[in-house]
Amino acid sequence: MTTSAMPRLRRLLLGACALAASFAAPASAEAYRLQAGDVVEFTILGTPGLKQRAPVGIDGQIRIPVGGSFTAAGRTLEEVQGDIVENLKSKLLSVGADPKGDTIWKIIYPEEIALDIVEYQPIYLTGDIFAPGAQGFRSGLTVRQAASVAGGYNLFRTRVENPVEIIGIEKAYDGLLVAYVAAQAREIRLQAELAGDTPPDFAALASTRLDPSVAERFARTETEEFSNRVTAREKQRAAIRQAISQSERRAAILTEQQDNAEKEIANYEADLTRVENLFKRGLVQAGQFNEAQRAILLASSRSLEVSSEASRLEREVIDLRRDLEKVDSDSRLAILDEMRTTHVALLDTQARLREMSEKIAFFAPLSAGESRYEARPKVRIVRQTSGKAETIDADEDTALAPGDVVEITLAGSSETYGPGEVGQGAPFASSGSSVPVGSGTAAPASAAATVPATPAAPAPSN
């Protein structure tokens, strides 16, 4: 490479570094100022081994090789880089030795010095959030995204002194509600099986209290189970019908053989009468007479065997027809028994949900009428600006800055749920306030938190 090409290459490298820095910088109306806890990376381009990450210490300083310490806290990246460039420009740097053992010196040019932010001070989430605490900052991070990473909103966390205990209650309630909806889906499928081969309708299963995807998953599973069981019963019927058809065909063949055997016996009897008359007149020998008798005996034996097999096949067809009828009757009895078991499970789960609701009401009481939090929480951001804490009223789409402390508060709503929202035949009670549960969110508590109403017991159909 020629000497004239070196400045151009350095300009290109410097431009690339500046472009990378522009992508890494946090979104802000003004240049970001470094804080204690940020990590920068110092590089001298084209010099292997001279790349080092340096954290901004609590004293606000960064320490880099060949340069020493520089003040970084409260300053922009460009300001710090300017100090480093001023300190290192035109310095000679030892980069190794030539084959003769002489030291190789390199001149440091300003455009070869690069300084980038590789890690920002974390943000901190507190309040009604499932997993409060520190979280790594990423460029463009919003409150909504940070809350999602933290597991979503959680109204319980700030309402009790012991969050661990209420988390256990929340999870238990979530599990019970899932089990309740699963039993409802099974009962809807069993009712459809009892009614016939029409696929079950799970439209009534959807509920605002449960993540729709959970109810949809139960519906898909039970629909597949319904299809498999209907198919299995139809295959069983088809196998029995095929066995009946085969037995009937064999019976028809045996009937024809029986007719032929009876005709054969009649012929042998006529022949025996003729031989007997000839024997009495001395025209035939005794052996010929005995042979005619044996022929009748053999024909009669074959006819008896055919008749016995025909009777067996007749009984077999009768049994197979009875088995065909039992496919439906036995299936119906099994479905009714399963429905009774499912109904008992629903009642048991309902009782446990009521008990859990009372615990929720005890641990996290809300004022009258409050039953669930609003769709948009109240968000406040505490941000350090020029060494001073500034409180900012924000929303879920507000972009965050490194070091922000995000306070999230969920407000109650007077909206309540009406009856019949959970599943077929087993609505939630409408009195009082309800306990919504969803994926990644906790159930707000209420002094009158309701549970599913008692489902109707299955009644056998005629």
C-alpha positions as a Markdown table, in Angstrom:
| # | Residue | x | y | z |
|---|---|---|---|---|
| 1 | Met | 0.0 | 0.0 | 0.0 |
| 2 | Thr | 1.4 | 3.4 | -0.9 |
| 3 | Thr | 2.0 | 6.2 | 1.6 |
| 4 | Ser | -0.6 | 8.4 | -0.2 |
| 5 | Ala | -3.3 | 5.8 | 0.3 |
| 6 | Met | -2.8 | 5.7 | 4.1 |
| 7 | Pro | -4.7 | 9.0 | 5.0 |
| 8 | Arg | -7.6 | 7.9 | 2.8 |
| 9 | Leu | -7.7 | 4.5 | 4.5 |
| 10 | Arg | -7.7 | 6.2 | 7.9 |
| 11 | Arg | -10.5 | 8.5 | 6.9 |
| 12 | Leu | -12.6 | 5.5 | 5.8 |
| 13 | Leu | -11.9 | 3.7 | 9.1 |
| 14 | Leu | -12.7 | 6.8 | 11.1 |
| 15 | Gly | -16.0 | 7.2 | 9.1 |
| 16 | Ala | -16.9 | 3.5 | 9.8 |
| 17 | Cys | -16.2 | 4.0 | 13.5 |
| 18 | Ala | -18.4 | 7.1 | 13.6 |
| 19 | Leu | -21.2 | 5.3 | 11.8 |
| 20 | Ala | -21.0 | 2.4 | 14.3 |
| 21 | Ala | -21.1 | 4.8 | 17.2 |
| 22 | Ser | -24.2 | 6.5 | 15.8 |
| 23 | Phe | -26.0 | 3.1 | 15.8 |
| 24 | Ala | -24.9 | 2.2 | 19.3 |
| 25 | Ala | -25.8 | 5.6 | 20.9 |
| 26 | Pro | -29.1 | 5.7 | 22.8 |
| 27 | Ala | -32.0 | 7.5 | 21.2 |
| 28 | Ser | -32.0 | 11.0 | 22.8 |
| 29 | Ala | -32.6 | 14.6 | 21.7 |
| 30 | Glu | -29.1 | 15.5 | 22.9 |
| 31 | Ala | -25.7 | 13.7 | 22.9 |
| 32 | Tyr | -25.5 | 11.0 | 25.6 |
| 33 | Arg | -23.3 | 11.8 | 28.6 |
| 34 | Leu | -21.4 | 8.9 | 30.1 |
| 35 | Gln | -22.2 | 7.8 | 33.6 |
| 36 | Ala | -20.6 | 5.6 | 36.2 |
| 37 | Gly | -21.3 | 2.0 | 35.2 |
| 38 | Asp | -21.0 | 2.5 | 31.4 |
| 39 | Val | -18.3 | 0.6 | 29.6 |
| 40 | Val | -16.3 | 2.0 | 26.7 |
| 41 | Glu | -14.0 | 0.2 | 24.3 |
| 42 | Phe | -10.7 | 1.9 | 23.3 |
| 43 | Thr | -9.1 | 0.9 | 20.1 |
| 44 | Ile | -6.1 | 2.0 | 18.0 |
| 45 | Leu | -7.0 | 0.9 | 14.5 |
| 46 | Gly | -4.5 | -1.3 | 12.7 |
| 47 | Thr | -2.6 | -2.1 | 15.9 |
| 48 | Pro | -3.3 | -5.6 | 17.1 |
| 49 | Gly | -3.5 | -6.0 | 20.8 |
| 50 | Leu | -4.5 | -2.4 | 21.5 |
| 51 | Lys | -8.2 | -2.9 | 22.2 |
| 52 | Gln | -9.5 | -2.7 | 25.7 |
| 53 | Arg | -12.8 | -2.2 | 27.5 |
| 54 | Ala | -12.7 | 0.3 | 30.3 |
| 55 | Pro | -15.6 | 0.9 | 32.7 |
| 56 | Val | -16.5 | 4.3 | 34.0 |
| 57 | Gly | -15.6 | 4.1 | 37.6 |
| 58 | Ile | -17.4 | 5.6 | 40.5 |
| 59 | Asp | -14.8 | 8.4 | 40.4 |
| 60 | Gly | -15.9 | 9.2 | 36.9 |
| 61 | Gln | -12.6 | 8.1 | 35.4 |
| 62 | Ile | -11.7 | 5.6 | 32.6 |
| 63 | Arg | -8.2 | 4.1 | 32.3 |
| 64 | Ile | -6.8 | 3.1 | 29.0 |
| 65 | Pro | -3.4 | 1.7 | 28.0 |
| 66 | Val | -0.7 | 4.1 | 26.8 |
| 67 | Gly | -3.0 | 7.0 | 27.7 |
| 68 | Gly | -3.6 | 6.9 | 31.5 |
| 69 | Ser | -6.8 | 8.2 | 33.1 |
| 70 | Phe | -9.4 | 10.5 | 31.6 |
| 71 | Thr | -12.5 | 12.1 | 33.1 |
| 72 | Ala | -15.6 | 10.5 | 31.5 |
| 73 | Ala | -18.7 | 10.9 | 33.8 |
| 74 | Gly | -21.0 | 13.7 | 32.7 |
| 75 | Arg | -19.2 | 14.1 | 29.4 |
| 76 | Thr | -20.1 | 13.0 | 25.8 |
| 77 | Leu | -18.2 | 10.3 | 24.1 |
| 78 | Glu | -16.8 | 12.8 | 21.6 |
| 79 | Glu | -15.5 | 15.0 | 24.4 |
| 80 | Val | -13.7 | 12.1 | 26.0 |
| 81 | Gln | -12.3 | 10.9 | 22.7 |
| 82 | Gly | -11.1 | 14.4 | 22.0 |
| 83 | Asp | -9.1 | 14.4 | 25.2 |
| 84 | Ile | -7.6 | 11.0 | 24.3 |
| 85 | Val | -6.7 | 12.1 | 20.8 |
| 86 | Glu | -5.1 | 15.2 | 22.1 |
| 87 | Asn | -3.0 | 13.1 | 24.6 |
| 88 | Leu | -1.9 | 10.4 | 22.1 |
| 89 | Lys | -1.7 | 12.2 | 18.8 |
| 90 | Ser | 1.7 | 12.0 | 17.1 |
| 91 | Lys | 3.1 | 9.8 | 19.9 |
| 92 | Leu | 5.4 | 6.9 | 19.1 |
| 93 | Leu | 4.1 | 3.5 | 20.0 |
| 94 | Ser | 6.2 | 0.4 | 20.2 |
| 95 | Val | 4.4 | -2.3 | 18.2 |
| 96 | Gly | 7.0 | -5.1 | 18.2 |
| 97 | Ala | 10.5 | -5.9 | 16.9 |
| 98 | Asp | 11.9 | -6.5 | 13.4 |
| 99 | Pro | 13.8 | -9.7 | 12.5 |
| 100 | Lys | 17.0 | -8.0 | 13.8 |
| 101 | Gly | 15.5 | -7.4 | 17.2 |
| 102 | Asp | 15.2 | -3.6 | 16.7 |
| 103 | Thr | 12.0 | -2.0 | 18.1 |
| 104 | Ile | 9.4 | -1.1 | 15.6 |
| 105 | Trp | 7.8 | 2.3 | 16.3 |
| 106 | Lys | 4.4 | 3.5 | 15.1 |
| 107 | Ile | 3.1 | 7.0 | 15.0 |
| 108 | Ile | -0.4 | 7.3 | 16.4 |
| 109 | Tyr | -2.6 | 9.4 | 14.1 |
| 110 | Pro | -5.8 | 11.0 | 15.5 |
| 111 | Glu | -8.1 | 9.2 | 13.0 |
| 112 | Glu | -6.8 | 5.9 | 14.2 |
| 113 | Ile | -8.1 | 6.4 | 17.7 |
| 114 | Ala | -11.6 | 5.0 | 18.3 |
| 115 | Leu | -13.7 | 5.1 | 21.4 |
| 116 | Asp | -17.2 | 3.4 | 21.5 |
| 117 | Ile | -19.8 | 2.7 | 24.2 |
| 118 | Val | -20.2 | -1.1 | 24.4 |
| 119 | Glu | -22.3 | -1.4 | 27.5 |
| 120 | Tyr | -24.7 | 1.1 | 29.1 |
| 121 | Gln | -25.6 | 1.5 | 32.7 |
| 122 | Pro | -28.7 | -0.7 | 33.4 |
| 123 | Ile | -32.2 | 0.5 | 33.9 |
| 124 | Tyr | -34.2 | -0.4 | 37.0 |
| 125 | Leu | -37.9 | -1.4 | 37.1 |
| 126 | Thr | -39.9 | -1.2 | 40.3 |
| 127 | Gly | -43.6 | -1.2 | 41.3 |
| 128 | Asp | -46.4 | -3.4 | 39.9 |
| 129 | Ile | -44.1 | -5.6 | 37.8 |
| 130 | Phe | -43.6 | -9.3 | 38.0 |
| 131 | Ala | -39.8 | -9.3 | 38.2 |
| 132 | Pro | -38.6 | -5.9 | 39.4 |
| 133 | Gly | -34.9 | -5.2 | 39.3 |
| 134 | Ala | -32.0 | -4.2 | 37.0 |
| 135 | Gln | -32.2 | -4.9 | 33.3 |
| 136 | Gly | -29.6 | -4.3 | 30.6 |
| 137 | Phe | -30.1 | -1.3 | 28.4 |
| 138 | Arg | -30.5 | -1.6 | 24.7 |
| 139 | Ser | -30.8 | 1.2 | 22.2 |
| 140 | Gly | -34.4 | 2.1 | 21.5 |
| 141 | Leu | -35.7 | 0.3 | 24.6 |
| 142 | Thr | -39.2 | 1.4 | 25.6 |
| 143 | Val | -41.1 | 1.0 | 28.9 |
| 144 | Arg | -43.4 | -1.6 | 27.2 |
| 145 | Gln | -40.5 | -3.7 | 26.1 |
| 146 | Ala | -38.7 | -3.5 | 29.4 |
| 147 | Ala | -41.9 | -4.6 | 31.2 |
| 148 | Ser | -42.3 | -7.5 | 28.9 |
| 149 | Val | -38.8 | -8.7 | 29.6 |
| 150 | Ala | -39.6 | -8.4 | 33.3 |
| 151 | Gly | -42.5 | -10.8 | 33.0 |
| 152 | Gly | -45.4 | -8.3 | 32.6 |
| 153 | Tyr | -47.4 | -6.3 | 35.0 |
| 154 | Asn | -48.4 | -7.6 | 38.5 |
| 155 | Leu | -50.9 | -5.9 | 40.7 |
| 156 | Phe | -50.2 | -8.1 | 43.7 |
| 157 | Arg | -46.5 | -7.3 | 44.2 |
| 158 | Thr | -46.9 | -4.0 | 46.0 |
| 159 | Arg | -50.0 | -4.9 | 47.9 |
| 160 | Val | -48.5 | -7.4 | 50.3 |
| 161 | Glu | -45.5 | -7.4 | 52.6 |
| 162 | Asn | -44.5 | -10.9 | 51.5 |
| 163 | Pro | -44.5 | -11.0 | 47.7 |
| 164 | Val | -43.2 | -14.6 | 47.7 |
| 165 | Glu | -46.3 | -15.8 | 49.5 |
| 166 | Ile | -48.7 | -14.0 | 47.1 |
| 167 | Ile | -46.8 | -15.2 | 44.1 |
| 168 | Gly | -47.5 | -18.8 | 45.2 |
| 169 | Ile | -51.2 | -17.9 | 45.6 |
| 170 | Glu | -51.3 | -16.3 | 42.1 |
| 171 | Lys | -49.7 | -19.3 | 40.5 |
| 172 | Ala | -52.1 | -21.7 | 42.4 |
| 173 | Tyr | -55.0 | -19.6 | 41.2 |
| 174 | Asp | -53.7 | -19.6 | 37.6 |
| 175 | Gly | -53.3 | -23.4 | 37.7 |
| 176 | Leu | -56.8 | -23.9 | 39.2 |
| 177 | Leu | -58.4 | -21.7 | 36.5 |
| 178 | Val | -56.5 | -23.5 | 33.8 |
| 179 | Ala | -57.7 | -26.9 | 35.2 |
| 180 | Tyr | -61.3 | -25.6 | 35.4 |
| 181 | Val | -61.3 | -24.5 | 31.7 |
| 182 | Ala | -59.7 | -27.8 | 30.7 |
| 183 | Ala | -62.4 | -29.7 | 32.5 |
| 184 | Gln | -65.0 | -27.5 | 30.8 |
| 185 | Ala | -63.5 | -28.2 | 27.4 |
| 186 | Arg | -63.6 | -31.9 | 28.2 |
| 187 | Glu | -67.2 | -31.7 | 29.2 |
| 188 | Ile | -68.2 | -29.9 | 26.0 |
| 189 | Arg | -66.5 | -32.6 | 24.0 |
| 190 | Leu | -68.2 | -35.4 | 26.0 |
| 191 | Gln | -71.6 | -33.7 | 25.4 |
| 192 | Ala | -70.9 | -33.6 | 21.7 |
| 193 | Glu | -70.0 | -37.3 | 21.7 |
| 194 | Leu | -73.1 | -38.1 | 23.6 |
| 195 | Ala | -75.2 | -36.2 | 21.1 |
| 196 | Gly | -73.7 | -37.8 | 18.0 |
| 197 | Asp | -70.9 | -37.3 | 15.6 |
| 198 | Thr | -71.2 | -33.5 | 15.2 |
| 199 | Pro | -67.9 | -31.8 | 16.2 |
| 200 | Pro | -68.1 | -29.9 | 19.5 |
| 201 | Asp | -68.5 | -26.1 | 19.5 |
| 202 | Phe | -66.0 | -24.4 | 21.9 |
| 203 | Ala | -67.2 | -20.8 | 21.2 |
| 204 | Ala | -68.5 | -20.5 | 24.8 |
| 205 | Leu | -65.1 | -21.5 | 26.2 |
| 206 | Ala | -63.4 | -18.2 | 25.5 |
| 207 | Ser | -63.0 | -16.0 | 28.5 |
| 208 | Thr | -61.4 | -12.6 | 29.3 |
| 209 | Arg | -60.0 | -14.3 | 32.5 |
| 210 | Leu | -57.7 | -16.6 | 30.7 |
| 211 | Asp | -55.2 | -16.1 | 27.9 |
| 212 | Pro | -57.3 | -16.9 | 24.7 |
| 213 | Ser | -54.4 | -19.1 | 23.4 |
| 214 | Val | -54.8 | -21.4 | 26.4 |
| 215 | Ala | -58.5 | -21.9 | 25.7 |
| 216 | Glu | -57.8 | -22.4 | 22.0 |
| 217 | Arg | -55.2 | -25.0 | 22.9 |
| 218 | Phe | -57.7 | -26.9 | 25.0 |
| 219 | Ala | -60.3 | -26.6 | 22.2 |
| 220 | Arg | -57.8 | -28.0 | 19.6 |
| 221 | Thr | -56.8 | -30.9 | 21.9 |
| 222 | Glu | -60.4 | -31.9 | 22.7 |
| 223 | Thr | -61.5 | -31.5 | 19.0 |
| 224 | Glu | -58.7 | -33.9 | 18.1 |
| 225 | Glu | -59.7 | -36.3 | 20.9 |
| 226 | Phe | -63.3 | -36.1 | 19.6 |
| 227 | Ser | -62.2 | -36.9 | 16.1 |
| 228 | Asn | -60.0 | -39.8 | 17.2 |
| 229 | Arg | -62.7 | -41.4 | 19.3 |
| 230 | Val | -65.4 | -41.0 | 16.6 |
| 231 | Thr | -63.0 | -42.5 | 14.1 |
| 232 | Ala | -62.1 | -45.4 | 16.5 |
| 233 | Arg | -65.7 | -46.2 | 17.1 |
| 234 | Glu | -66.5 | -46.1 | 13.3 |
| 235 | Lys | -63.5 | -48.4 | 12.7 |
| 236 | Gln | -64.8 | -50.8 | 15.3 |
| 237 | Arg | -68.3 | -50.8 | 13.8 |
| 238 | Ala | -66.8 | -51.3 | 10.3 |
| 239 | Ala | -64.7 | -54.3 | 11.5 |
| 240 | Ile | -67.8 | -55.9 | 13.1 |
| 241 | Arg | -69.9 | -55.2 | 10.0 |
| 242 | Gln | -67.2 | -56.8 | 7.9 |
| 243 | Ala | -67.1 | -59.9 | 10.2 |
| 244 | Ile | -70.9 | -60.1 | 9.9 |
| 245 | Ser | -70.7 | -59.9 | 6.1 |
| 246 | Gln | -68.0 | -62.6 | 6.0 |
| 247 | Ser | -70.0 | -64.9 | 8.3 |
| 248 | Glu | -73.1 | -64.4 | 6.3 |
| 249 | Arg | -71.3 | -65.3 | 3.1 |
| 250 | Arg | -69.9 | -68.4 | 4.7 |
| 251 | Ala | -73.4 | -69.3 | 5.9 |
| 252 | Ala | -74.8 | -68.9 | 2.4 |
| 253 | Ile | -72.1 | -71.3 | 1.1 |
| 254 | Leu | -72.9 | -73.8 | 3.8 |
| 255 | Thr | -76.6 | -73.5 | 3.1 |
| 256 | Glu | -75.9 | -74.4 | -0.5 |
| 257 | Gln | -73.6 | -77.3 | 0.6 |
| 258 | Gln | -76.4 | -78.5 | 2.9 |
| 259 | Asp | -78.9 | -78.5 | 0.0 |
| 260 | Asn | -76.4 | -80.5 | -2.1 |
| 261 | Ala | -75.7 | -82.9 | 0.8 |
| 262 | Glu | -79.4 | -83.6 | 1.2 |
| 263 | Lys | -79.8 | -84.3 | -2.5 |
| 264 | Glu | -76.8 | -86.6 | -2.3 |
| 265 | Ile | -78.3 | -88.5 | 0.6 |
| 266 | Ala | -81.5 | -88.8 | -1.3 |
| 267 | Asn | -79.7 | -90.3 | -4.3 |
| 268 | Tyr | -77.7 | -92.7 | -2.1 |
| 269 | Glu | -80.9 | -93.8 | -0.3 |
| 270 | Ala | -82.5 | -94.5 | -3.7 |
| 271 | Asp | -79.4 | -96.4 | -4.8 |
| 272 | Leu | -79.4 | -98.4 | -1.5 |
| 273 | Thr | -83.1 | -99.4 | -2.0 |
| 274 | Arg | -82.2 | -100.6 | -5.5 |
| 275 | Val | -79.2 | -102.6 | -4.3 |
| 276 | Glu | -81.1 | -104.0 | -1.4 |
| 277 | Asn | -83.8 | -105.3 | -3.7 |
| 278 | Leu | -81.2 | -106.9 | -6.0 |
| 279 | Phe | -79.4 | -108.4 | -2.9 |
| 280 | Lys | -82.6 | -110.0 | -1.7 |
| 281 | Arg | -83.1 | -111.5 | -5.2 |
| 282 | Gly | -79.4 | -112.7 | -5.1 |
| 283 | Leu | -78.4 | -110.6 | -8.0 |
| 284 | Val | -75.7 | -108.7 | -6.2 |
| 285 | Gln | -73.1 | -109.6 | -3.6 |
| 286 | Ala | -73.2 | -108.6 | 0.1 |
| 287 | Gly | -70.1 | -106.3 | -0.4 |
| 288 | Gln | -71.9 | -104.2 | -2.9 |
| 289 | Phe | -74.9 | -103.8 | -0.5 |
| 290 | Asn | -72.5 | -102.8 | 2.4 |
| 291 | Glu | -70.8 | -100.3 | 0.1 |
| 292 | Ala | -74.1 | -98.6 | -0.6 |
| 293 | Gln | -74.8 | -98.4 | 3.1 |
| 294 | Arg | -71.4 | -96.8 | 3.8 |
| 295 | Ala | -72.0 | -94.2 | 1.2 |
| 296 | Ile | -75.2 | -93.1 | 2.9 |
| 297 | Leu | -73.4 | -93.0 | 6.2 |
| 298 | Leu | -70.6 | -90.8 | 4.9 |
| 299 | Ala | -73.0 | -88.4 | 3.1 |
| 300 | Ser | -75.1 | -88.2 | 6.3 |
| 301 | Ser | -71.9 | -87.4 | 8.3 |
| 302 | Arg | -70.9 | -84.6 | 5.9 |
| 303 | Ser | -74.4 | -83.2 | 6.0 |
| 304 | Leu | -74.3 | -83.2 | 9.8 |
| 305 | Glu | -70.9 | -81.3 | 9.8 |
| 306 | Val | -72.3 | -78.7 | 7.4 |
| 307 | Ser | -75.4 | -78.3 | 9.5 |
| 308 | Ser | -73.3 | -77.9 | 12.7 |
| 309 | Glu | -71.1 | -75.3 | 11.0 |
| 310 | Ala | -74.1 | -73.4 | 9.7 |
| 311 | Ser | -75.6 | -73.3 | 13.2 |
| 312 | Arg | -72.3 | -72.0 | 14.6 |
| 313 | Leu | -72.1 | -69.3 | 12.0 |
| 314 | Glu | -75.7 | -68.3 | 12.7 |
| 315 | Arg | -74.9 | -67.9 | 16.4 |
| 316 | Glu | -71.7 | -66.0 | 15.4 |
| 317 | Val | -73.7 | -63.5 | 13.3 |
| 318 | Ile | -76.2 | -63.0 | 16.2 |
| 319 | Asp | -73.3 | -62.3 | 18.6 |
| 320 | Leu | -71.6 | -59.9 | 16.1 |
| 321 | Arg | -74.9 | -58.0 | 15.7 |
| 322 | Arg | -75.1 | -57.8 | 19.4 |
| 323 | Asp | -71.5 | -56.5 | 19.6 |
| 324 | Leu | -72.4 | -53.9 | 16.9 |
| 325 | Glu | -75.2 | -52.6 | 19.1 |
| 326 | Lys | -72.9 | -52.7 | 22.2 |
| 327 | Val | -70.4 | -50.4 | 20.5 |
| 328 | Asp | -72.8 | -47.5 | 20.9 |
| 329 | Ser | -74.3 | -48.6 | 24.2 |
| 330 | Asp | -70.9 | -49.2 | 25.9 |
| 331 | Ser | -69.5 | -46.0 | 24.4 |
| 332 | Arg | -72.5 | -44.1 | 25.8 |
| 333 | Leu | -72.1 | -45.6 | 29.3 |
| 334 | Ala | -68.4 | -44.8 | 29.2 |
| 335 | Ile | -69.1 | -41.2 | 28.2 |
| 336 | Leu | -71.7 | -40.8 | 30.9 |
| 337 | Asp | -69.3 | -42.2 | 33.5 |
| 338 | Glu | -66.6 | -39.8 | 32.3 |
| 339 | Met | -69.0 | -36.9 | 32.4 |
| 340 | Arg | -69.8 | -37.7 | 36.0 |
| 341 | Thr | -66.1 | -37.8 | 36.8 |
| 342 | Thr | -65.5 | -34.5 | 35.0 |
| 343 | His | -68.4 | -32.9 | 36.8 |
| 344 | Val | -67.0 | -33.9 | 40.2 |
| 345 | Ala | -63.7 | -32.4 | 39.1 |
| 346 | Leu | -65.4 | -29.2 | 38.1 |
| 347 | Leu | -67.1 | -28.9 | 41.5 |
| 348 | Asp | -63.8 | -29.6 | 43.3 |
| 349 | Thr | -61.9 | -27.1 | 41.3 |
| 350 | Gln | -64.7 | -24.5 | 41.9 |
| 351 | Ala | -64.5 | -25.0 | 45.6 |
| 352 | Arg | -60.7 | -24.6 | 45.5 |
| 353 | Leu | -61.0 | -21.5 | 43.4 |
| 354 | Arg | -63.4 | -20.0 | 46.0 |
| 355 | Glu | -60.9 | -20.8 | 48.7 |
| 356 | Met | -58.1 | -19.2 | 46.7 |
| 357 | Ser | -60.2 | -16.1 | 45.9 |
| 358 | Glu | -60.7 | -15.7 | 49.7 |
| 359 | Lys | -57.0 | -15.8 | 50.2 |
| 360 | Ile | -56.4 | -13.3 | 47.4 |
| 361 | Ala | -59.0 | -11.0 | 49.0 |
| 362 | Phe | -57.3 | -11.3 | 52.3 |
| 363 | Phe | -53.8 | -10.6 | 51.0 |
| 364 | Ala | -54.6 | -7.8 | 48.5 |
| 365 | Pro | -57.9 | -6.1 | 49.2 |
| 366 | Leu | -59.0 | -3.4 | 46.8 |
| 367 | Ser | -61.6 | -0.7 | 47.2 |
| 368 | Ala | -65.2 | -1.5 | 46.3 |
| 369 | Gly | -65.8 | -1.8 | 42.6 |
| 370 | Glu | -62.1 | -2.3 | 41.7 |
| 371 | Ser | -61.7 | -5.6 | 39.9 |
| 372 | Arg | -58.9 | -5.3 | 37.3 |
| 373 | Tyr | -56.2 | -2.8 | 36.3 |
| 374 | Glu | -56.5 | -0.4 | 33.4 |
| 375 | Ala | -55.0 | -1.4 | 30.1 |
| 376 | Arg | -52.4 | 1.4 | 30.4 |
| 377 | Pro | -50.4 | 1.6 | 33.7 |
| 378 | Lys | -49.2 | 4.8 | 35.3 |
| 379 | Val | -45.5 | 5.2 | 34.5 |
| 380 | Arg | -43.0 | 7.5 | 36.1 |
| 381 | Ile | -39.3 | 7.7 | 35.2 |
| 382 | Val | -36.6 | 9.0 | 37.5 |
| 383 | Arg | -33.7 | 10.1 | 35.3 |
| 384 | Gln | -30.3 | 11.6 | 36.3 |
| 385 | Thr | -29.8 | 14.8 | 34.2 |
| 386 | Ser | -26.6 | 16.8 | 34.8 |
| 387 | Gly | -26.2 | 15.2 | 38.2 |
| 388 | Lys | -29.8 | 16.0 | 39.3 |
| 389 | Ala | -32.7 | 13.5 | 39.6 |
| 390 | Glu | -35.6 | 14.4 | 37.3 |
| 391 | Thr | -39.1 | 12.8 | 37.5 |
| 392 | Ile | -40.8 | 12.3 | 34.2 |
| 393 | Asp | -44.5 | 11.3 | 33.6 |
| 394 | Ala | -44.3 | 8.8 | 30.8 |
| 395 | Asp | -46.3 | 6.0 | 29.1 |
| 396 | Glu | -45.6 | 2.5 | 27.8 |
| 397 | Asp | -44.1 | 3.8 | 24.5 |
| 398 | Thr | -41.6 | 6.2 | 26.1 |
| 399 | Ala | -38.0 | 5.5 | 25.1 |
| 400 | Leu | -35.7 | 4.9 | 28.0 |
| 401 | Ala | -32.2 | 6.1 | 28.7 |
| 402 | Pro | -29.4 | 4.3 | 30.6 |
| 403 | Gly | -29.7 | 4.5 | 34.3 |
| 404 | Asp | -33.5 | 5.2 | 34.3 |
| 405 | Val | -35.5 | 4.1 | 37.3 |
| 406 | Val | -39.0 | 3.1 | 36.0 |
| 407 | Glu | -41.9 | 3.2 | 38.5 |
| 408 | Ile | -45.0 | 1.3 | 37.3 |
| 409 | Thr | -48.4 | 1.6 | 39.1 |
| 410 | Leu | -51.5 | -0.3 | 38.0 |
| 411 | Ala | -54.8 | 1.6 | 38.7 |
| 412 | Gly | -58.1 | -0.2 | 39.5 |
| 413 | Ser | -61.0 | -0.1 | 37.2 |
| 414 | Ser | -64.7 | -0.3 | 38.0 |
| 415 | Glu | -65.4 | -2.7 | 35.1 |
| 416 | Thr | -66.7 | -6.1 | 36.2 |
| 417 | Tyr | -67.5 | -9.3 | 34.4 |
| 418 | Gly | -70.9 | -10.6 | 33.6 |
| 419 | Pro | -72.1 | -14.2 | 33.9 |
| 420 | Gly | -71.6 | -16.8 | 31.2 |
| 421 | Glu | -68.2 | -15.6 | 30.0 |
| 422 | Val | -66.0 | -18.6 | 30.9 |
| 423 | Gly | -67.6 | -21.7 | 29.5 |
| 424 | Gln | -70.7 | -23.6 | 28.5 |
| 425 | Gly | -72.9 | -24.5 | 31.4 |
| 426 | Ala | -70.5 | -23.0 | 34.0 |
| 427 | Pro | -70.5 | -19.2 | 34.0 |
| 428 | Phe | -68.8 | -17.0 | 36.6 |
| 429 | Ala | -71.0 | -15.3 | 39.1 |
| 430 | Ser | -71.8 | -11.7 | 38.3 |
| 431 | Ser | -72.1 | -10.4 | 41.8 |
| 432 | Gly | -69.0 | -8.7 | 43.2 |
| 433 | Ser | -65.8 | -8.3 | 41.3 |
| 434 | Ser | -64.0 | -11.0 | 39.5 |
| 435 | Val | -60.4 | -12.2 | 39.3 |
| 436 | Pro | -59.1 | -12.1 | 35.8 |
| 437 | Val | -56.1 | -14.3 | 35.1 |
| 438 | Gly | -54.0 | -14.2 | 32.0 |
| 439 | Ser | -50.6 | -15.4 | 30.7 |
| 440 | Gly | -47.9 | -13.3 | 32.2 |
| 441 | Thr | -50.2 | -11.2 | 34.3 |
| 442 | Ala | -51.4 | -11.7 | 37.9 |
| 443 | Ala | -55.0 | -11.7 | 39.1 |
| 444 | Pro | -56.1 | -8.6 | 40.8 |
| 445 | Ala | -57.6 | -9.4 | 44.2 |
| 446 | Ser | -61.0 | -8.3 | 45.5 |
| 447 | Ala | -62.8 | -8.7 | 48.8 |
| 448 | Ala | -65.6 | -10.3 | 46.8 |
| 449 | Ala | -63.6 | -12.1 | 44.2 |
| 450 | Thr | -65.9 | -14.6 | 42.4 |
| 451 | Val | -65.4 | -18.1 | 41.2 |
| 452 | Pro | -67.1 | -20.1 | 38.6 |
| 453 | Ala | -70.7 | -20.9 | 39.4 |
| 454 | Thr | -71.7 | -24.5 | 40.1 |
| 455 | Pro | -72.0 | -26.3 | 36.7 |
| 456 | Ala | -75.0 | -28.3 | 35.9 |
| 457 | Ala | -74.7 | -32.1 | 36.4 |
| 458 | Pro | -74.8 | -34.1 | 33.1 |
| 459 | Ala | -78.1 | -35.8 | 32.5 |
| 460 | Pro | -78.2 | -39.1 | 30.6 |
| 461 | Ser | -80.1 | -38.9 | 27.3 |
| 462 | Asn | -82.6 | -41.5 | 26.2 |
